[in-house]
Amino acid sequence: MIELRCVISADSAQPLEDFFCELARSPWMIYNERPSEPCFLVGYFDSAEEATDAWADLRKVFAALPETPAFHPLADCDWKEAYKAHLHPWSHGRLHWVPEWRRADYAVGRGDAVVYFDAGLAFGTGDHPTTRLCALRLLDFLAAGKDPASVSVIDAGCGSGILALSAAKLGCATVRGFDRDAEAVRVSLENRAANGLEPSAAVFVHAGIEDGLRGVAPADVVLANIISDVLCIYADNLLAAVAPGGVLALGGILVREQAAVRELFEVRARAKWGGVGVDVRVMGEWGDLALFRPV
């Protein structure tokens, strides 16, 4: 196992993180121990050749990265411990996201829902604020007195499937996830099996937004954790996918983009729905947008 590591500027951390969030399975992570200390870009690979190729590909997109990062051989135990240091369980209410290596010792309350994820995934683990913001919207909807057995959920741009799997574990009746990246769908299916769910509990499809929503019945909860530009392009498709009385929860929105995304979606929602309720939240540098369709 090879660890690839380099110091990056604070200005480059956010664009890199945005880029990695589009990947269903990524070997990269960004961290800094304290706000006053440097940011590090770290990647883990099976071989030096794989690490070199991945670095060359990354520099095609981010040319300002140094030509030669530091390479460090790792024993298997070092690799596992490196990920454990950065991935921790997260919970809110009765929903828990737990690294696979904590399955045996993490206590889950009776009646709670738990999604286990592969600790070897740098993204798609629920560790990112945008994923958590979308999960909170799902939990809020169910907490408002909705019977999960009657709730339908669409996870647009499902990535590793963690939001769709959360909905299934919470007892939602119909759960559908889709992603334009075939690898994302493969990972979602893998994670569904790892969590002991039947194929019918959460259906995953390889499709973009237009095809993923075409011919599908409107859902009570539509989750779209996708970058802002894409959300805005497909605003009408996403709004049309929400059933009366339902909610459209949009993630992947940087705080500086939140007002513009809200303005566009509010205008479109009023035109399509005849009215709309709106709420926003912020978690660090990221925000969300929830649009509530009248009954």
N, C-alpha and C positions, 0 to 999 in steps of 0.2 A: 504494500500500500504506500502511496506517495501523497504527502501533503504539499500543496503549492500555496505559498503565502507571499503577500506584499503589502506594504503600506500604501493607502490611497488617500487622496485629498477628501476633505469633508464635502466639497462641492460635487465630487464624482460619486459619492456613496448613494445618493438618492436615485440618479439615473440608472446606476447598476442594479439597485434593488428593484426598480420598476421593471427592468428588463428580465431579471430572474423570476419575477412574479408571474410572467407569462409562460414559464416552463412548468410542465407537470412534474418532472423529476429533474432536479438540478444538483450538481456536485458542489455548488458554490454557497458560501455564506459570508455575510458582512457583519463585523462586530467591533465594538471598542469597549474596553473595560469601564472607562469613565468618560463623561463628556469632554473633559479637558485633554484626553489622551488621543493618539492617532487612531484612525479607522484602519482595519485590516480586511483585505479580501483574502479568503481562504477557500481552497478547493481540495477535494479528496478523490484520488484516482487509483485504479488498479495497477498502473504501470507508469513509468516516466514518459514513455512514448504517448500514452493516452493523455497525460497531463500536458505535454508539449503541444499536442494537436489542439486540445481544448483551449489552451492559452492563445494559440495563433488565431483560432476562430473568434475568441472574445475580443482580441485586438483589432479584428476587422470591423467591429462595431464601435469599440472604444479605443481609438488609436492613441490616446494620451496615456494609456497604461504603459508601464515600463516594458522594454523588450524582454528582459530576463528577470523573472521573479525568483524567489528562493524555493528550492526543492528539498524536502526532508523525507527520507524513508521512515515508514512507521510500521511497527509490529501490529498484528491484528488487534491486540488488546489496546494499543495506543489509539488506533482508529476508532474503536468503539467508545472509548472513554472521551475522545475529542468531541464526538457528537453528544454524548450524555451531558457534557458541560454546558451545552447551549440549548438543549431541548428539555422542557419541563412540562408536567401536566398543567392543563388549564381547565377551569370549570366555572360555570355560572348556573345558578339554580340547580336543576337536576341533570344538566348536561356536562359530561366530562370528556376531555380529549387527553388520552394517556399514551405516552411512548410504549411501544411493545415491550421493551425491557423492564417496564414498571408494572406489567400486567399482574405479576404474582403478589406484589407488595402494596399496590395502591388500593385503598379501601373505597368501594363504591356503595353508596347508601341504597337501601332497599327501595325499589321503584325508580331509581335513577337510571339514566341512559349513559352508556360509555362507548366511545369510538376509540379503538386502538389504532395507532399508526406506526409505520416502520420508522425506527429511529435513524435509519440511513438516508432518509429524505431530507434535504436541506430546505425544500419548500413543499407546499402541500401538506404540511403538518398541523396547520391551524395556528402556527406561531406568528403569523403576520396579522397586523391590526385589521386589514380589510376583511379577512376571513372571519375574525371575531365579531366585527361590526355586523356582518350579515347574519351570523349565528344569533346575535342578540335580537335582531328583528324577528327571526323565526320564533325564538323563545317568547318574545313579547306577544306575538300573535296568538300563540297557544295559551299563554297566561291570561289572555283576555276572556277566558271561558270557552274557548273552542275545543270541541272534542277531537283529539288527534285522529280518531278513526274515521272522521268525515272530512279531513283536510287533505288537499292536494298540493303538491310542491313541485316546482320546476327549478332546477339548478342550471342556469345558462352559463356556459364556460366553466364546467365543473372541476377542471384541474384534476386533483387527486381524488375528488369525490367526497371530501370530508363533510361538506354541507349537506349533500344529498344523503349520505350515510347517517348524519346526525338526525335528519328528518325521519329516516326510516327507523332508527333506534328510539326516537321519541314517539313512535307509533303512528305516524302519518300514513293515511290510507294509500295514497298514490304518490310515488316519488319518481321523477324522471330527470336525469342529468345528461347533458351533451357537451361536447367540446370539438372544436375543429382540428385539434391535435390528436392523431390516432394514439400516440403514446399516453396522453392523458386518459383516454378511455381505457387503455390496457391497464394502467395503474389503478384506475377507479374499480375495475372489475377485480383486480388482485386484492385491493383493500376491502371490497365487499365480501370476498371469500374469507379473508383473514378475520373479519368481524362476525363470521358465522351467519350471515344474512342470505336468505334465498334470493335467486335472481329476480323474482317478482317483487321483492321488497324495495328495490331501487334499480330501475332500468337505466342503463347507460347506452348512449348512441353516439356514433362518430358523425358530427354534423356541425355546421356553422349556425349562426343565429337564425337566419331565414329558414333554412331547411329543418333546423331543430324545433322550430315553433310551428312550422306549416302543418296544418291538419290536426294539431294537438288541441284538446279542449282547454279553455282558460283555467288557470289554477288559482287557488286561494292565496298562495305565497309564491312569488317569483323572485328568485335570488340571482343577481347578476354581478358577480365580483370580477369585473373586466375594466380595463383602462378607460378613462373618460372619453377619449376620442371615439372609441368603438361604441360605447354606450350611446353617445349622441347620434351617431350615424344610424343606429337601429332603434331609436327612441320609439317610433310608431309600432314596430314589431313587438317590443317589450311591453308597451302599454296595452296592446291588444291581447296579450297573453294573460292578463290579470282578470279574474272573475269579479263580478260585483261583490263589494264587501271585502275584497282582498287587498293585498299590499304588494307593491313592487319595491324591493330593497336593492339599492345600487351600492356596490363597493368599488374599490379601485380608484377612488377620487382623492387627489391631493387637496389639502385644505385651500390652496390658492386657486383651485379650479371649482370649488364647491358652489360658489355663487352663480357662475355661468352655467354649470350643469343644472342647477336648480331652476334657473330662469327658463331654460329651454324645455325641461320636462314639465314644469308647471303649465306653460302655455299649451304644449301638446296634450297634456292630460285634461285640461279644461275643455279643449276642443273635442277630444275623443270621449271623455267620460261625462261631460256636463258639469264637472266640479271635481275638486281634489283636496285632500288633506295632506299636509307636508310636515315632515320633521327631519332634522339633521342632527348628527352627532360628530364628535371629533375624538380621535385617539392618536395622540402624537401628531405626526405630519399628515395623517390621513383622515378623511371624513367619509361619511356616507350620506345617502339621501333615501328617505322612505316616502313613498307616495301611496296614499290610501284612497282606493276607489269607492265612491258612494255605493250603497246597496241599491 
